[in-house]
Amino acid sequence: MPIEPWVTLQDVAKHLQVAEDTVHRWLKRGMPATKAGRVWRFKLSEVDAWVREGVPESSPADDAGSDSTTPPPSRRTRP
C-alpha cells in the first residue's frame, strides 16, 4: 500500500476549487491538518472525508473582518 503524500495549503485550495483564504477559515473550524514549522500540510483523503462530513457553520468570530458589506476604514492624508 503506497504512502499518501502530504500536500500544501495551495494544493488543497486547488483540489477543492476554493480560495486559499477559505482554507484558512476552515482550518479555524477544524479542518484536519498538521503544521510543519510555519506551513500547513494536509492529507487529501482526510480533507475529503472532512468535507463530506460537512464543513461546520461559521460563527461571527470566525468571519470577523471578512464581511464584504462593511467598507474599509477611511485613511486620512495630509493636504
PyMOL commands that set and color helices and strands:
alter all, ss='L'
color gray80, all
select helices_A, chain A and resi 9-16+20-28+44-53
alter helices_A, ss='H'
color red, helices_A
select strands_A, chain A and resi 7-8+34-36+39-42
alter strands_A, ss='S'
color yellow, strands_A
deselect
rebuild
show_as cartoon
